[in-house]
Amino acid sequence: MKRKNKLYQQICSIDNLMLADQIARKGKLKQPGVIEHDRNRECNLMQLHQSLVNKAYTTSAYTTFTIHEPKERLIFRLPYFPDRIVHHAVMIILEPVFVSMFTADTYSCIKRRGIHAAANAVRRALKDDQGTRYCLKLDIKKFYPSVDHQVLKVMLRRKIKDDDLFWLLDGIIDSAEGLPIGNYLSQYFANFYLTGFDHWIKEELRVRHYFRYADDLVILSDSKPYLHWLLGEIRSYLKDQLHLTVKENYQVFPVDARGIDFVGYVFYHSHTRLRKSIKKSFARAVSSGKNRQSLASYAGWAKHCNSINLLRKLNYEPVQPI
């Protein structure tokens, strides 16, 4: 693939920064950072344009907070101006470059894919029922904090030829250890970091049934020994090439014995259920009389699986639009 060049000028353009501002603010108009930015919006964007052109831009200080669901994570947050606008400006230009490199088997943070596309792909494979008796399920230990900056930079330079752009990207990459969760660019860098691994799995090892959502991996086969062998190969590749480690809670198991817990669902050959934690949250939302929007979100999960009995048990009737 030919390396892309002259991307930095496109990122810095006033038109691109204005578009980035429009995208970044969607659903956030009442946030203090957006309100503050709008007091002097045009001047701010011109100032940001000049700071990028003159290479005076630096990543602002992060604020952090901890979330505990679905598991404990430290979340990093940057100011709306200038950082979130810069990140969106970068992705407007780089997203098609990144997406062109991704395989069809990865689903997180990609338009027109996502959770339900991943779920549908797993269901189709299980419906086919060939080569799907056993499952290897694994994820990567502390994936985001463990991303090696030097490896990521080398990978980017193999695909992009633009020293000005690397000045900006390197500064963003080095603004925190690993990839800070919550940073808009982190999700794309994370996907890109594993793209070579995806191609290795599909093109060199010729794995037929492979699904990745972020750092959660599912592989299906009719051979349990083969999956154990494959696990060893994956461990070696991740350690040697990407300096990553497979979590010790990996599983190799018969699909029909326990189901595949992946992207919020549990998949069997004959049916699909909601993950237990989501069912419990749905039940609590119904019993506590949560607002219509919250219930609709859970109902959206339920409609993509075999949930008729669950909805009856909860006595949940979706509100029909007027």
MIPAKOL-127198 format. One record per residue (C-alpha): residue in three letters; residue number from 1; x, z, y. Coordinates in Angstrom, 2 decimals, decimal comma, always signed. Last residue first. Example, Ala and Ser with C-alpha at 12.3 -4.5 7.8 and 13.67 -1.06 7.14 Angstrom:
2
<node rest="Ser" nr="2" east="+13,67" up="+7,14" north="-1,06"/>
<node rest="Ala" nr="1" east="+12,30" up="+7,80" north="-4,50"/>
//
This chain:
322
<node rest="Ile" nr="322" east="-46,84" up="+18,15" north="+8,47"/>
<node rest="Pro" nr="321" east="-43,93" up="+18,72" north="+6,12"/>
<node rest="Gln" nr="320" east="-44,86" up="+20,47" north="+2,85"/>
<node rest="Val" nr="319" east="-43,72" up="+24,05" north="+2,46"/>
<node rest="Pro" nr="318" east="-42,12" up="+24,47" north="-0,95"/>
<node rest="Glu" nr="317" east="-44,11" up="+26,77" north="-3,24"/>
<node rest="Tyr" nr="316" east="-42,08" up="+29,63" north="-4,69"/>
<node rest="Asn" nr="315" east="-43,75" up="+31,91" north="-7,22"/>
<node rest="Leu" nr="314" east="-40,23" up="+33,11" north="-8,09"/>
<node rest="Lys" nr="313" east="-41,00" up="+32,70" north="-11,78"/>
<node rest="Arg" nr="312" east="-42,65" up="+29,34" north="-11,09"/>
<node rest="Leu" nr="311" east="-39,62" up="+28,14" north="-9,14"/>
<node rest="Leu" nr="310" east="-37,30" up="+29,25" north="-11,96"/>
<node rest="Asn" nr="309" east="-39,45" up="+27,56" north="-14,60"/>
<node rest="Ile" nr="308" east="-39,36" up="+24,28" north="-12,68"/>
<node rest="Ser" nr="307" east="-35,60" up="+24,49" north="-12,10"/>
<node rest="Asn" nr="306" east="-34,00" up="+21,74" north="-14,17"/>
<node rest="Cys" nr="305" east="-31,47" up="+20,61" north="-11,54"/>
<node rest="His" nr="304" east="-31,20" up="+18,74" north="-8,24"/>
<node rest="Lys" nr="303" east="-34,45" up="+20,19" north="-6,86"/>
<node rest="Ala" nr="302" east="-33,02" up="+23,70" north="-7,07"/>
<node rest="Trp" nr="301" east="-30,18" up="+23,15" north="-4,60"/>
<node rest="Gly" nr="300" east="-32,58" up="+21,74" north="-2,02"/>
<node rest="Ala" nr="299" east="-34,93" up="+24,64" north="-2,70"/>
<node rest="Tyr" nr="298" east="-32,08" up="+26,96" north="-1,74"/>
<node rest="Ser" nr="297" east="-31,65" up="+25,17" north="+1,60"/>
<node rest="Ala" nr="296" east="-35,40" up="+25,01" north="+2,14"/>
<node rest="Leu" nr="295" east="-35,56" up="+28,78" north="+1,75"/>
<node rest="Ser" nr="294" east="-32,99" up="+29,26" north="+4,50"/>
<node rest="Gln" nr="293" east="-34,78" up="+26,82" north="+6,84"/>
<node rest="Arg" nr="292" east="-38,18" up="+28,39" north="+6,25"/>
<node rest="Asn" nr="291" east="-37,05" up="+31,86" north="+7,27"/>
<node rest="Lys" nr="290" east="-36,38" up="+34,58" north="+4,73"/>
<node rest="Gly" nr="289" east="-39,37" up="+36,45" north="+3,31"/>
<node rest="Ser" nr="288" east="-37,35" up="+39,20" north="+1,61"/>
<node rest="Ser" nr="287" east="-38,62" up="+38,31" north="-1,86"/>
<node rest="Val" nr="286" east="-37,91" up="+34,59" north="-1,43"/>
<node rest="Ala" nr="285" east="-34,38" up="+35,10" north="-0,05"/>
<node rest="Arg" nr="284" east="-33,57" up="+37,66" north="-2,75"/>
<node rest="Ala" nr="283" east="-34,69" up="+35,21" north="-5,45"/>
<node rest="Phe" nr="282" east="-32,60" up="+32,40" north="-3,93"/>
<node rest="Ser" nr="281" east="-29,55" up="+34,68" north="-3,77"/>
<node rest="Lys" nr="280" east="-30,03" up="+35,60" north="-7,43"/>
<node rest="Lys" nr="279" east="-30,40" up="+31,95" north="-8,43"/>
<node rest="Ile" nr="278" east="-27,26" up="+31,10" north="-6,42"/>
<node rest="Ser" nr="277" east="-25,25" up="+33,79" north="-8,23"/>
<node rest="Lys" nr="276" east="-26,50" up="+32,57" north="-11,63"/>
<node rest="Arg" nr="275" east="-25,44" up="+28,94" north="-11,05"/>
<node rest="Leu" nr="274" east="-28,49" up="+26,69" north="-11,08"/>
<node rest="Arg" nr="273" east="-29,25" up="+25,03" north="-14,39"/>
<node rest="Thr" nr="272" east="-28,68" up="+21,56" north="-15,81"/>
<node rest="His" nr="271" east="-30,15" up="+20,10" north="-19,00"/>
<node rest="Ser" nr="270" east="-29,55" up="+18,46" north="-22,37"/>
<node rest="His" nr="269" east="-25,80" up="+17,95" north="-22,45"/>
<node rest="Tyr" nr="268" east="-25,23" up="+21,18" north="-20,55"/>
<node rest="Phe" nr="267" east="-24,20" up="+21,73" north="-16,94"/>
<node rest="Val" nr="266" east="-24,18" up="+25,01" north="-14,98"/>
<node rest="Tyr" nr="265" east="-24,60" up="+24,37" north="-11,26"/>
<node rest="Gly" nr="264" east="-23,03" up="+25,52" north="-7,99"/>
<node rest="Val" nr="263" east="-20,22" up="+22,96" north="-7,85"/>
<node rest="Phe" nr="262" east="-19,10" up="+23,67" north="-11,46"/>
<node rest="Asp" nr="261" east="-20,03" up="+26,12" north="-14,22"/>
<node rest="Ile" nr="260" east="-19,88" up="+23,92" north="-17,33"/>
<node rest="Gly" nr="259" east="-22,16" up="+25,16" north="-20,11"/>
<node rest="Arg" nr="258" east="-21,66" up="+28,02" north="-22,56"/>
<node rest="Ala" nr="257" east="-21,87" up="+26,87" north="-26,17"/>
<node rest="Asp" nr="256" east="-23,05" up="+23,31" north="-25,48"/>
<node rest="Val" nr="255" east="-19,89" up="+22,43" north="-23,58"/>
<node rest="Pro" nr="254" east="-17,50" up="+23,65" north="-26,27"/>
<node rest="Phe" nr="253" east="-14,63" up="+25,53" north="-24,58"/>
<node rest="Val" nr="252" east="-11,22" up="+25,25" north="-22,88"/>
<node rest="Gln" nr="251" east="-11,05" up="+27,69" north="-19,95"/>
<node rest="Tyr" nr="250" east="-8,57" up="+28,42" north="-17,15"/>
<node rest="Asn" nr="249" east="-8,54" up="+32,02" north="-15,87"/>
<node rest="Glu" nr="248" east="-4,73" up="+32,05" north="-15,59"/>
<node rest="Lys" nr="247" east="-4,85" up="+30,08" north="-12,36"/>
<node rest="Val" nr="246" east="-2,78" up="+26,88" north="-12,39"/>
<node rest="Thr" nr="245" east="+0,26" up="+27,08" north="-10,11"/>
<node rest="Leu" nr="244" east="+1,37" up="+24,83" north="-7,26"/>
<node rest="His" nr="243" east="+4,80" up="+23,64" north="-6,15"/>
<node rest="Leu" nr="242" east="+3,47" up="+20,08" north="-5,68"/>
<node rest="Gln" nr="241" east="+5,66" up="+17,91" north="-7,91"/>
<node rest="Asp" nr="240" east="+7,28" up="+20,32" north="-10,36"/>
<node rest="Lys" nr="239" east="+4,61" up="+23,05" north="-10,53"/>
<node rest="Leu" nr="238" east="+1,57" up="+20,78" north="-10,33"/>
<node rest="Tyr" nr="237" east="+3,03" up="+18,29" north="-12,80"/>
<node rest="Ser" nr="236" east="+4,11" up="+20,96" north="-15,31"/>
<node rest="Arg" nr="235" east="+0,77" up="+22,77" north="-15,25"/>
<node rest="Ile" nr="234" east="-1,08" up="+19,48" north="-15,62"/>
<node rest="Glu" nr="233" east="+0,99" up="+18,48" north="-18,65"/>
<node rest="Gly" nr="232" east="+0,36" up="+21,86" north="-20,30"/>
<node rest="Leu" nr="231" east="-3,38" up="+21,61" north="-19,61"/>
<node rest="Leu" nr="230" east="-3,36" up="+18,13" north="-21,14"/>
<node rest="Trp" nr="229" east="-1,99" up="+19,53" north="-24,39"/>
<node rest="His" nr="228" east="-4,77" up="+22,13" north="-24,44"/>
<node rest="Leu" nr="227" east="-7,29" up="+19,37" north="-23,69"/>
<node rest="Tyr" nr="226" east="-5,89" up="+17,24" north="-26,53"/>
<node rest="Pro" nr="225" east="-6,13" up="+20,17" north="-28,95"/>
<node rest="Lys" nr="224" east="-9,86" up="+20,53" north="-28,06"/>
<node rest="Ser" nr="223" east="-10,61" up="+16,88" north="-28,73"/>
<node rest="Asp" nr="222" east="-13,98" up="+15,33" north="-27,82"/>
<node rest="Ser" nr="221" east="-12,99" up="+15,29" north="-24,16"/>
<node rest="Leu" nr="220" east="-14,13" up="+16,46" north="-20,73"/>
<node rest="Ile" nr="219" east="-12,06" up="+17,42" north="-17,68"/>
<node rest="Val" nr="218" east="-13,28" up="+19,67" north="-14,84"/>
<node rest="Leu" nr="217" east="-11,12" up="+20,64" north="-11,87"/>
<node rest="Asp" nr="216" east="-11,71" up="+23,03" north="-8,97"/>
<node rest="Asp" nr="215" east="-9,08" up="+22,64" north="-6,23"/>
<node rest="Ala" nr="214" east="-11,30" up="+20,73" north="-3,77"/>
<node rest="Tyr" nr="213" east="-14,00" up="+19,28" north="-6,05"/>
<node rest="Arg" nr="212" east="-12,34" up="+17,38" north="-8,87"/>
<node rest="Phe" nr="211" east="-13,94" up="+15,54" north="-11,78"/>
<node rest="Tyr" nr="210" east="-12,24" up="+13,85" north="-14,75"/>
<node rest="His" nr="209" east="-13,95" up="+12,15" north="-17,70"/>
<node rest="Arg" nr="208" east="-11,80" up="+9,20" north="-18,73"/>
<node rest="Val" nr="207" east="-8,26" up="+10,55" north="-18,58"/>
<node rest="Arg" nr="206" east="-5,87" up="+7,59" north="-18,66"/>
<node rest="Leu" nr="205" east="-2,74" up="+9,77" north="-18,47"/>
<node rest="Glu" nr="204" east="-1,01" up="+7,33" north="-16,14"/>
<node rest="Glu" nr="203" east="-3,90" up="+5,88" north="-14,13"/>
<node rest="Lys" nr="202" east="-6,53" up="+8,62" north="-14,06"/>
<node rest="Ile" nr="201" east="-4,51" up="+11,84" north="-14,15"/>
<node rest="Trp" nr="200" east="-1,59" up="+10,38" north="-12,16"/>
<node rest="His" nr="199" east="-3,99" up="+8,97" north="-9,56"/>
<node rest="Asp" nr="198" east="-5,62" up="+12,39" north="-9,12"/>
<node rest="Phe" nr="197" east="-2,20" up="+14,09" north="-8,86"/>
<node rest="Gly" nr="196" east="-1,18" up="+11,64" north="-6,13"/>
<node rest="Thr" nr="195" east="-4,39" up="+12,55" north="-4,30"/>
<node rest="Leu" nr="194" east="-3,83" up="+16,30" north="-4,52"/>
<node rest="Tyr" nr="193" east="-2,17" up="+16,72" north="-1,10"/>
<node rest="Phe" nr="192" east="-4,66" up="+14,25" north="+0,41"/>
<node rest="Asn" nr="191" east="-7,59" up="+16,48" north="-0,49"/>
<node rest="Ala" nr="190" east="-5,82" up="+19,50" north="+0,99"/>
<node rest="Phe" nr="189" east="-4,82" up="+17,59" north="+4,14"/>
<node rest="Tyr" nr="188" east="-8,48" up="+16,62" north="+4,56"/>
<node rest="Gln" nr="187" east="-9,75" up="+20,19" north="+4,17"/>
<node rest="Ser" nr="186" east="-6,98" up="+21,52" north="+6,39"/>
<node rest="Leu" nr="185" east="-7,84" up="+19,22" north="+9,30"/>
<node rest="Tyr" nr="184" east="-10,86" up="+21,26" north="+10,31"/>
<node rest="Asn" nr="183" east="-9,01" up="+24,61" north="+10,17"/>
<node rest="Gly" nr="182" east="-11,35" up="+27,01" north="+8,41"/>
<node rest="Ile" nr="181" east="-8,89" up="+27,83" north="+5,64"/>
<node rest="Pro" nr="180" east="-5,35" up="+27,67" north="+7,03"/>
<node rest="Leu" nr="179" east="-3,21" up="+25,24" north="+5,00"/>
<node rest="Gly" nr="178" east="+0,03" up="+26,83" north="+3,84"/>
<node rest="Glu" nr="177" east="+1,43" up="+29,16" north="+6,48"/>
<node rest="Ala" nr="176" east="+0,23" up="+28,52" north="+10,00"/>
<node rest="Ser" nr="175" east="+0,96" up="+26,23" north="+12,99"/>
<node rest="Asp" nr="174" east="+3,42" up="+24,20" north="+10,90"/>
<node rest="Ile" nr="173" east="+0,79" up="+21,66" north="+9,83"/>
<node rest="Ile" nr="172" east="-0,51" up="+21,25" north="+13,40"/>
<node rest="Gly" nr="171" east="+2,99" up="+20,71" north="+14,81"/>
<node rest="Asp" nr="170" east="+3,85" up="+18,31" north="+12,00"/>
<node rest="Leu" nr="169" east="+0,68" up="+16,33" north="+12,66"/>
<node rest="Leu" nr="168" east="+1,39" up="+15,88" north="+16,38"/>
<node rest="Trp" nr="167" east="+5,06" up="+14,85" north="+16,12"/>
<node rest="Phe" nr="166" east="+4,10" up="+12,87" north="+13,03"/>
<node rest="Leu" nr="165" east="+1,73" up="+10,79" north="+15,16"/>
<node rest="Asp" nr="164" east="+4,53" up="+9,89" north="+17,54"/>
<node rest="Asp" nr="163" east="+6,76" up="+8,93" north="+14,61"/>
<node rest="Asp" nr="162" east="+4,20" up="+6,46" north="+13,27"/>
<node rest="Lys" nr="161" east="+4,63" up="+4,90" north="+9,84"/>
<node rest="Ile" nr="160" east="+1,94" up="+6,34" north="+7,58"/>
<node rest="Lys" nr="159" east="+1,57" up="+6,33" north="+3,79"/>
<node rest="Arg" nr="158" east="+4,98" up="+7,50" north="+2,54"/>
<node rest="Arg" nr="157" east="+5,37" up="+9,62" north="+5,65"/>
<node rest="Leu" nr="156" east="+2,25" up="+11,59" north="+4,76"/>
<node rest="Met" nr="155" east="+3,66" up="+12,46" north="+1,33"/>
<node rest="Val" nr="154" east="+6,93" up="+13,65" north="+2,86"/>
<node rest="Lys" nr="153" east="+5,03" up="+15,86" north="+5,30"/>
<node rest="Leu" nr="152" east="+2,92" up="+17,37" north="+2,51"/>
<node rest="Val" nr="151" east="+6,01" up="+18,16" north="+0,41"/>
<node rest="Gln" nr="150" east="+7,66" up="+19,84" north="+3,40"/>
<node rest="His" nr="149" east="+4,57" up="+21,88" north="+4,22"/>
<node rest="Asp" nr="148" east="+4,15" up="+23,25" north="+0,68"/>
<node rest="Val" nr="147" east="+0,49" up="+24,07" north="+0,03"/>
<node rest="Ser" nr="146" east="+0,33" up="+27,61" north="-1,37"/>
<node rest="Pro" nr="145" east="-2,04" up="+29,19" north="+1,19"/>
<node rest="Tyr" nr="144" east="-4,67" up="+26,51" north="+0,45"/>
<node rest="Phe" nr="143" east="-4,35" up="+26,66" north="-3,34"/>
<node rest="Lys" nr="142" east="-4,28" up="+30,39" north="-3,97"/>
<node rest="Lys" nr="141" east="-4,01" up="+29,72" north="-7,72"/>
<node rest="Ile" nr="140" east="-5,32" up="+26,28" north="-8,62"/>
<node rest="Asp" nr="139" east="-8,52" up="+25,79" north="-10,59"/>
<node rest="Leu" nr="138" east="-9,37" up="+25,16" north="-14,18"/>
<node rest="Lys" nr="137" east="-12,05" up="+23,86" north="-16,53"/>
<node rest="Leu" nr="136" east="-11,19" up="+22,00" north="-19,71"/>
<node rest="Cys" nr="135" east="-14,42" up="+20,99" north="-21,44"/>
<node rest="Tyr" nr="134" east="-15,26" up="+20,05" north="-25,01"/>
<node rest="Arg" nr="133" east="-17,90" up="+17,78" north="-26,56"/>
<node rest="Thr" nr="132" east="-17,75" up="+15,19" north="-23,76"/>
<node rest="Gly" nr="131" east="-15,96" up="+12,19" north="-25,28"/>
<node rest="Gln" nr="130" east="-19,18" up="+10,25" north="-25,72"/>
<node rest="Asp" nr="129" east="-22,32" up="+12,10" north="-24,62"/>
<node rest="Asp" nr="128" east="-23,44" up="+9,37" north="-22,15"/>
<node rest="Lys" nr="127" east="-25,77" up="+12,05" north="-20,78"/>
<node rest="Leu" nr="126" east="-22,78" up="+14,35" north="-20,35"/>
<node rest="Ala" nr="125" east="-20,94" up="+11,76" north="-18,26"/>
<node rest="Arg" nr="124" east="-24,02" up="+11,04" north="-16,15"/>
<node rest="Arg" nr="123" east="-24,57" up="+14,76" north="-15,53"/>
<node rest="Val" nr="122" east="-20,96" up="+15,23" north="-14,41"/>
<node rest="Ala" nr="121" east="-21,29" up="+12,32" north="-11,95"/>
<node rest="Asn" nr="120" east="-24,61" up="+13,65" north="-10,63"/>
<node rest="Ala" nr="119" east="-23,07" up="+17,06" north="-9,96"/>
<node rest="Ala" nr="118" east="-20,14" up="+15,50" north="-8,09"/>
<node rest="Ala" nr="117" east="-22,53" up="+13,41" north="-5,98"/>
<node rest="His" nr="116" east="-24,56" up="+16,57" north="-5,35"/>
<node rest="Ile" nr="115" east="-21,56" up="+18,53" north="-4,15"/>
<node rest="Gly" nr="114" east="-20,04" up="+15,97" north="-1,77"/>
<node rest="Arg" nr="113" east="-19,96" up="+12,16" north="-1,93"/>
<node rest="Arg" nr="112" east="-21,49" up="+10,07" north="+0,86"/>
<node rest="Lys" nr="111" east="-18,78" up="+11,14" north="+3,31"/>
<node rest="Ile" nr="110" east="-15,78" up="+12,84" north="+1,72"/>
<node rest="Cys" nr="109" east="-15,06" up="+16,53" north="+2,27"/>
<node rest="Ser" nr="108" east="-15,09" up="+17,39" north="-1,45"/>
<node rest="Tyr" nr="107" east="-15,82" up="+14,75" north="-4,09"/>
<node rest="Thr" nr="106" east="-12,78" up="+13,62" north="-6,06"/>
<node rest="Asp" nr="105" east="-13,23" up="+11,24" north="-9,01"/>
<node rest="Ala" nr="104" east="-13,52" up="+7,94" north="-7,13"/>
<node rest="Thr" nr="103" east="-9,82" up="+8,11" north="-6,30"/>
<node rest="Phe" nr="102" east="-8,66" up="+8,82" north="-2,75"/>
<node rest="Met" nr="101" east="-6,21" up="+6,51" north="-0,96"/>
<node rest="Ser" nr="100" east="-8,76" up="+4,54" north="+1,11"/>
<node rest="Val" nr="99" east="-10,34" up="+7,87" north="+2,07"/>
<node rest="Phe" nr="98" east="-7,13" up="+9,00" north="+3,79"/>
<node rest="Val" nr="97" east="-6,75" up="+5,90" north="+5,96"/>
<node rest="Pro" nr="96" east="-10,48" up="+5,81" north="+6,71"/>
<node rest="Glu" nr="95" east="-10,27" up="+9,45" north="+7,86"/>
<node rest="Leu" nr="94" east="-7,13" up="+8,93" north="+9,96"/>
<node rest="Ile" nr="93" east="-8,63" up="+7,50" north="+13,17"/>
<node rest="Ile" nr="92" east="-11,74" up="+9,64" north="+13,58"/>
<node rest="Met" nr="91" east="-9,76" up="+12,40" north="+11,85"/>
<node rest="Val" nr="90" east="-7,18" up="+12,73" north="+14,61"/>
<node rest="Ala" nr="89" east="-9,82" up="+12,88" north="+17,36"/>
<node rest="His" nr="88" east="-11,70" up="+15,50" north="+15,33"/>
<node rest="His" nr="87" east="-8,58" up="+17,64" north="+15,15"/>
<node rest="Val" nr="86" east="-7,88" up="+17,19" north="+18,86"/>
<node rest="Ile" nr="85" east="-11,43" up="+18,23" north="+19,79"/>
<node rest="Arg" nr="84" east="-11,11" up="+21,31" north="+17,64"/>
<node rest="Asp" nr="83" east="-7,85" up="+22,17" north="+19,34"/>
<node rest="Pro" nr="82" east="-8,47" up="+21,71" north="+23,07"/>
<node rest="Phe" nr="81" east="-10,96" up="+23,14" north="+23,55"/>
<node rest="Tyr" nr="80" east="-13,09" up="+24,52" north="+20,71"/>
<node rest="Pro" nr="79" east="-10,65" up="+27,37" north="+20,19"/>
<node rest="Leu" nr="78" east="-9,12" up="+27,71" north="+16,70"/>
<node rest="Arg" nr="77" east="-10,42" up="+29,74" north="+13,75"/>
<node rest="Phe" nr="76" east="-8,72" up="+30,88" north="+10,57"/>
<node rest="Ile" nr="75" east="-10,70" up="+32,33" north="+7,64"/>
<node rest="Leu" nr="74" east="-9,21" up="+34,89" north="+5,24"/>
<node rest="Arg" nr="73" east="-11,06" up="+34,70" north="+1,95"/>
<node rest="Glu" nr="72" east="-12,89" up="+37,13" north="-0,31"/>
<node rest="Lys" nr="71" east="-15,11" up="+35,37" north="-2,82"/>
<node rest="Pro" nr="70" east="-18,48" up="+33,55" north="-2,73"/>
<node rest="Glu" nr="69" east="-18,91" up="+35,34" north="-0,40"/>
<node rest="His" nr="68" east="-16,56" up="+38,00" north="+1,06"/>
<node rest="Ile" nr="67" east="-15,56" up="+36,48" north="+4,40"/>
<node rest="Thr" nr="66" east="-12,58" up="+37,69" north="+6,41"/>
<node rest="Phe" nr="65" east="-11,79" up="+36,98" north="+10,06"/>
<node rest="Thr" nr="64" east="-8,96" up="+35,29" north="+11,90"/>
<node rest="Thr" nr="63" east="-8,14" up="+34,15" north="+15,43"/>
<node rest="Tyr" nr="62" east="-5,60" up="+31,39" north="+15,69"/>
<node rest="Ala" nr="61" east="-3,28" up="+30,85" north="+18,63"/>
<node rest="Ser" nr="60" east="-3,47" up="+27,39" north="+20,18"/>
<node rest="Thr" nr="59" east="-1,76" up="+24,33" north="+18,69"/>
<node rest="Thr" nr="58" east="+0,64" up="+22,72" north="+21,14"/>
<node rest="Tyr" nr="57" east="+0,09" up="+19,72" north="+23,42"/>
<node rest="Ala" nr="56" east="+2,93" up="+18,71" north="+25,75"/>
<node rest="Lys" nr="55" east="+3,63" up="+15,43" north="+24,02"/>
<node rest="Asn" nr="54" east="+3,30" up="+13,48" north="+27,31"/>
<node rest="Val" nr="53" east="+0,53" up="+11,28" north="+25,89"/>
<node rest="Leu" nr="52" east="-1,05" up="+14,26" north="+24,14"/>
<node rest="Ser" nr="51" east="-0,93" up="+16,48" north="+27,24"/>
<node rest="Gln" nr="50" east="-2,24" up="+13,63" north="+29,37"/>
<node rest="His" nr="49" east="-5,26" up="+13,04" north="+27,17"/>
<node rest="Leu" nr="48" east="-5,97" up="+16,78" north="+27,04"/>
<node rest="Gln" nr="47" east="-5,95" up="+16,94" north="+30,86"/>
<node rest="Met" nr="46" east="-8,30" up="+13,96" north="+31,01"/>
<node rest="Leu" nr="45" east="-10,58" up="+15,67" north="+28,49"/>
<node rest="Asn" nr="44" east="-10,54" up="+18,90" north="+30,48"/>
<node rest="Cys" nr="43" east="-11,27" up="+17,13" north="+33,75"/>
<node rest="Glu" nr="42" east="-14,26" up="+15,40" north="+32,23"/>
<node rest="Arg" nr="41" east="-15,61" up="+18,62" north="+30,71"/>
<node rest="Asn" nr="40" east="-15,22" up="+21,11" north="+33,52"/>
<node rest="Arg" nr="39" east="-18,08" up="+23,52" north="+32,93"/>
<node rest="Asp" nr="38" east="-18,67" up="+21,83" north="+29,60"/>
<node rest="His" nr="37" east="-15,57" up="+23,47" north="+28,09"/>
<node rest="Glu" nr="36" east="-16,93" up="+26,98" north="+28,76"/>
<node rest="Ile" nr="35" east="-20,27" up="+26,13" north="+27,13"/>
<node rest="Val" nr="34" east="-18,49" up="+24,58" north="+24,14"/>
<node rest="Gly" nr="33" east="-16,26" up="+27,63" north="+23,66"/>
<node rest="Pro" nr="32" east="-19,18" up="+30,04" north="+24,10"/>
<node rest="Gln" nr="31" east="-21,19" up="+28,42" north="+21,28"/>
<node rest="Lys" nr="30" east="-24,65" up="+27,31" north="+22,33"/>
<node rest="Leu" nr="29" east="-23,98" up="+23,60" north="+21,89"/>
<node rest="Lys" nr="28" east="-22,57" up="+24,07" north="+18,39"/>
<node rest="Gly" nr="27" east="-24,82" up="+21,92" north="+16,20"/>
<node rest="Lys" nr="26" east="-22,83" up="+18,81" north="+17,06"/>
<node rest="Arg" nr="25" east="-20,02" up="+19,80" north="+19,44"/>
<node rest="Ala" nr="24" east="-17,16" up="+18,31" north="+17,41"/>
<node rest="Ile" nr="23" east="-18,80" up="+14,87" north="+17,21"/>
<node rest="Gln" nr="22" east="-19,34" up="+14,45" north="+20,95"/>
<node rest="Asp" nr="21" east="-15,88" up="+15,83" north="+21,75"/>
<node rest="Ala" nr="20" east="-14,29" up="+13,46" north="+19,23"/>
<node rest="Leu" nr="19" east="-16,10" up="+10,53" north="+20,88"/>
<node rest="Met" nr="18" east="-14,75" up="+11,57" north="+24,28"/>
<node rest="Leu" nr="17" east="-11,25" up="+11,95" north="+22,80"/>
<node rest="Asn" nr="16" east="-11,50" up="+8,48" north="+21,24"/>
<node rest="Asp" nr="15" east="-12,60" up="+6,89" north="+24,52"/>
<node rest="Ile" nr="14" east="-9,82" up="+8,68" north="+26,43"/>
<node rest="Ser" nr="13" east="-7,20" up="+7,29" north="+24,06"/>
<node rest="Cys" nr="12" east="-4,86" up="+9,76" north="+22,39"/>
<node rest="Ile" nr="11" east="-5,95" up="+9,04" north="+18,80"/>
<node rest="Gln" nr="10" east="-5,67" up="+5,29" north="+19,28"/>
<node rest="Gln" nr="9" east="-2,17" up="+5,62" north="+20,72"/>
<node rest="Tyr" nr="8" east="-1,18" up="+7,79" north="+17,76"/>
<node rest="Leu" nr="7" east="-2,24" up="+5,22" north="+15,17"/>
<node rest="Lys" nr="6" east="+0,44" up="+2,62" north="+15,85"/>
<node rest="Asn" nr="5" east="+1,35" up="+2,39" north="+12,14"/>
<node rest="Lys" nr="4" east="-0,21" up="+2,36" north="+8,68"/>
<node rest="Arg" nr="3" east="+2,06" up="+1,98" north="+5,67"/>
<node rest="Lys" nr="2" east="+1,33" up="-0,98" north="+3,42"/>
<node rest="Met" nr="1" east="+0,00" up="+0,00" north="+0,00"/>
//
